[in-house]
Amino acid sequence: MTPSYQRIPLLYVLHSSNLYGTERIALAIAAGLADEFAPTIFAPPGPVLREAAQMGLGTVQFGSAKEIALKLFPYFARNRQLAFVATGVVHSLACVMWSTLWRRQVRHIHLVQGGAAERDSYGRKRRLNHLGVDFVACSRFVRERLVANGVRASRIRVIENFLSTAQLDSVLKREPFRSPGVRRLVVVSRLDPIKRVDLLFDAFDQEPALNQLNVAVLGSGSEIDQLRARAEATHPQISIEGFRPDVPRRLAASDLFVHLCPTEPFGLAILEAMAAGVPALVPNAGGAGDLVKDVVNGFRFNANDARSLADRLLQLSQAPSELLNRVVEGGRHTLATRFSATARLAEYRELLQEKKSDEHRRFEYRNGNSRGLEAEAPSEENRREEGFLDDDRRRPTSA
């Protein structure tokens, strides 16, 4: 471990304060790099800051774009070298501004987890194209969306998400299947239209035989009242429970994790289900579809197809225990290989230790002042049109 006085400050700025996928992976990355860097989590008020403090990470609270810029200022003023990770465009712009003013050497990553509307998740990012920022996409799907929205492909590196070693060691695990079929289903998701939780109701409408299954839906969002009313009216076996602090326990007590979003950028909860020994059923699209090989480490259905979802649930309600246990073991193998925390953290270390490109150096030190920033950065009017000034108040990006 690098002595504390020699560790480079790692400033990790989050636009959301919840504990969805974006925030959970931020904590895993920051904690995993703490032997070499000195991490501080910046976020609006909320549970992610409390969790970060409990993990021994530095924390700074902010409430607006102006406030985060002011709170970043002293870190740039007193440190000649920094590592910087941001999830919001306005936060990366603040980093570029202060590093230019102070002529600091900054290893700057803009981490893209996606999960919101196309423009919010990907469209705004192209504004960072000529500012020497390196992009990290959490999946090939996210990389494709960034390129489709005008981000330079040469600046994007894919580093998939992972579960920390500590999380894998402490996770609650389901007992092996000893009888055929699944009965207790769990959905862990934001309840927003993009997540397509309504598709589960459509599947139950099409197949009355599914009424034997019990479903717990854990999460909150704009559709919670609508979904709860639909459940109470026609599907009492589906329980809309809202936000729950005991998700690991509920997951380990389930027979099947169901993921429904066809445009999920990654799906960290799918990895958490694998770790808990619970099979996952996911759509064959988006980042989630890329995580699962059918009947190898999980199960898949045709995205946005209620009939396909119903058929697959019916099959799994009768699946042999041997098949279910084999898929669970496939999930554990996937976690230990493709989603190894050691391997993924090594990629972040490599990226953060790389020297800035010649393009970034020319940008920052051109004429010895910030005229480069003024030339490249959009005006305040354009930033407002693009939503930059509200960037840190967007909804959470991932479930």
N, C-alpha and C positions, 0 to 999 in steps of 0.2 A: 504494500500500500504506500502511495506517495504521502510524505509528511504533510500535515494540514496546511502549513505555511507555504508549501510549494504547489498546492493544488490550484488549478485555474478555475475561476468562478464560472459556473454553468447556470445561466439564467434561462429558465424554462417558463414561457409565458403562455397561459391558457386563456381562451376567450370565454370559457364556460367554467362554472364552479361545481358542477354536479359530479357524480361518480359513474358516468357511462364509460363506454370504451375508450374514448379519447383521453379522459382524465385518468383512468386506471392504467393505461399503457404509459402515460406520462410519468406516473409515480414509479412504475417498474423500471423505466429507462433511467430516471434520475437516481433511484436507489442503486441500480446496477452499475452506474458510473461513479458512484460516490467514493470509490477507492482511489480515483485519479483526478476527479473534478470536485468542486465544492458547489453542490446544487442548491438553487433557491427556486421555489415554485411561486410564480406570480399568477394570481387569479382573482376574480370577483369574490365577494363573500359567499361561503358555502362549504359543503362537506369535504371537498377536495383539499382545502387548506387545513381542516382539522385532521384529516387522514395523513397529510404530508407531515404535519407537526408531530403526530404520534410515531411516524417512521423516523424522526430525527432529521428531517429535511428543513432547510430554511424556508420561510414563507413570507410573502408580501401581498397584501390585499389592495385592490384598486377598484374603482367604480366607473371610470370613463377613459376614453382615449387620451385625453389631456393628462389625467392623473397618472396613467401608466407611464407616459413619456417622462413626467417629472420624477417618478419613483425610479426609473431606470437611470436617470442622469448621474447620480453619485457613483454608480457602479462603473460607468464609463470614465468618469472623472478621475477615479483613483486606481484603476487597473489598466495596465498597458496591454494585457491579453485577456480575452474573454471567449467563452463558448456561448452561443445563443441559439435557442430553439423556440420557434413561435408557431402558433396555429392560426393566428389572425393576420391579415394583410397589414392592418394599421400598426400592429406590433413590430412586424418586420421593417416597416417604414421608419418607425422610431429608432430601431437599432441602426439602420443605415444612416439616419440623421446624426445620432450621437457619435457613431464610429468615425464618420466623416469630420465632424467638428473637432474631435479629440485625436484624430489620426491613430485610432487604435487598431490592433490586429485582432479581428473578430472572426471566429469560425462560425458561420451563420447558416443554420438549417431552417427551412420552412417545412414543417411536417404536415402532411395532408392526410386526414383520416376520412374526409367526405361525410356523407350521411344526411346532409340538408338538401335544399333545392340545388339544382345544377349550377345556377349562377353563384349562389353563396358558397358552395363547396369547391367549385373549380373555376368558374368564369372570371372571378376577381384576381385569381392568382397570376394571370399573365401580366399584370401591372408590375410584377417583380422581375420580369424577364431580363432587364438590362441593368439590374442593380447588384449583380454578382452574388445572388442568393442561390444556394443549392437546395433543391426540393427533394424530400423523401416521401415517396408514396407507400402506403401500407399494403398495397396489393397491385397486381398487374391491372386489375379493373380500374383502380384509381389512376394509375399511370395513363391508361387509355383515355380516361375522361379528361385528364389534364391536357394531354396532347390535343384532343379534340376541341378543347376550349382555348387553344393558342399558346399554351406554355411550351417553352423550348424543350424538346425531347432530350437534348444533350445535357440538360441541367437536372434531369430527374433520375433518381436512383430508387429502386424498390427495396425496402427492408420490411419484411413482414412482421406483424405483431407476434407476441409470445407471452407466456406466463412465467413469472419469476420462479427461481428455484425454491424460494421460501413459500410461495403460494402453492406450488406443487407438493411440497412436503407437508403442508398444513391443511390441505383441502379435505373436506368431508367427502367420503366415498360411499357410493351405493354398493350394497352387497351384490354378488353375482346373481344372475337370474337362475332360479331353480324351477320355475314353472313357465309354460309358454305364454306368449302374448304380453302386450303392454296395456295397462289400465289407467295409470295416473300420468297425465300429460302436463307439462309446464311450458309456458311462454314467458320469456323475460325480454321486455321490449318497451321502448317509448311507444305511447299510443297516439301516433300521428298518422295521417293518411299514407305517407310514403312507406310505412312499415307493413301495411296490408294485413293487419290483424283481422280485419273484416272477412278476409278470405276463409278463415277458419270457420266462421259462422256459415258462410256459403256452402262449405263442404258438409257441415252437419245438416244443413237444409236438404242437401241432395242425397244423403245417405242416412236413413233412420237407424240403421244398425249401429251407427257410431254413438248413439245415445247411451250405450253401456260404458263409455269412457268418461272420465272426470278430468276437467281441464282447469288449471290455475293460471291466470294471466297476471303477471307481476310487472308493474310499471305504471307510469302516469303520462298524460299528454292531452292534446286538444280533443281527442276522440273518446276520452274515458267515460263521459256521461252518456254519449250515444251508444257505446258498446255495452255499458252496464245496463242501460234500458233494454237493449236488444236481448241480452242474456236473461234478464228477469222476465221478459215477455215470452220468449220462445225456447230458451236453452238454459234451464236452471242448472244443468251439469257443468256449465262454463261459469267460473267465478272470476269476476274482474276485481282484483284486490288492491289495485293502486301500488304506490311505492312501498316496498317491504325491505327492512334492514336485514332480514334473515334469509336472503336469497341462497347462499351456499347450503344452508340446511334444507330448504325447500327443494333445491335442485337434487340433492343427494337422496331425497325421499321420493323422487319421481322415477317413472319407467322410460319416459321419452321426452327429450327437449325438442320443441317445435319452433323453427325459425321460418318466417313468412316473407320477409322483404326481398324482392327480386333485384333491387339495386343497392343492396348492402355493400359498402366499400370493403369491409373485412368480416366482422362478426366475432369479436373477442369472446362473447358469451358461448359461442360454439366450442372454442378451446376449453372454456371453463366446464362445459358439459363433458367433454372428453376426459378431462382431469378427474371429474367426479364419477366416472364410470357409467355415465348415462348416454345412451345412443342419441344421436341428433338426426332430425329430419329437416332438410333444407331445400330451397328451390334450386333448380339447375341453372341459375343465372347469377350475375353479379359476383362480388368477392366471396360471398358465402358459398356459392356453388363451386368455386375454385378450391375451397378448403376440404371438400368432402368427395371421396370416390365411393360411388354407390355400392353398398354391400361389402365394402372394404373397411372403411373407418366411419361409416354413417350411412344414411339413406337420403335419396333425393326424389323430388316430384317435379312435374312441369310447372315452371313459374307462372303465376297468375291464373292457374287452371284449378278451379275448385273441384272438378270431377277427378282430376289426377291426384289431388291431395286426399280426397275422400277414399279413393281406391287404395292409396298407399297406407293410410291409417287403418283401413279395414284389414289389409294384409298383415300389418304389424300387430294388430290385436290378436292375431292367430300365429305369429311367428314362433318357431321353435326356440327354446331357451339357448340351445347350442349356437344358433345363428346370432342371437342378440349378444351373447358373451363373446363370440368371435369378433363382432363389430366393435365392441367395447375395447378389446385388446388391440384392434387395429387403430383405434383412436389414441391409445396410450403410446403406441409405436410412433404415430405421427407427431405427437408432442415431443417425444424424445429425439426425433431426427429433424424433420423439417422446421419445427418451431422450437428448437433448442434456444434457451435463454442465453447460454454461453456464446453460441454462434452469432446470434442477432446483436448482442451487446458488443461483440468484437467488431461488427460492421459499423456500429455507431462510433466506437472509439476510433476506428480507422478514418472515418469521415471527419470527425471533429479534430483529428490530429493533422489532417492534410493542410498544407499551406494554401493560402488563398490563391485563386487563379490570377494570372496576369491581368485578366479583364477587371477583376475586382480591385486589384491594387491600383491599376490606372484610374479606375473610377474614383476611388477614395482619395487619392493624392493628387489628382489633376489640379494643377495651378496652386496647390497647397492650400486650398480652401474648399468651401462647400458648393461652388458653382455647379459642379457635376450633379450634385443632388438636386439642386434647383432646376437644372436642365432636364433631368430624367423623371423626377417625381411629378405626378399629376397635380394640377391646381386644386385648391380647396373646393372649387365649384365642381370639378370633375370627380373629385373624391366623394363628394356628397352624392352626386348622381350615381356613382358606382357603389355607394353604400359603405365606403371606407369608414366614415365617421361613426357608423353604427356597428362596425365589424365585431367589436368585443361584446356586443349585446345580443348576438345571434343565439338561437336555440342550440342545445347540445348536438354534436355532430354524429354520434354513434351510440348504438345501444349494445 
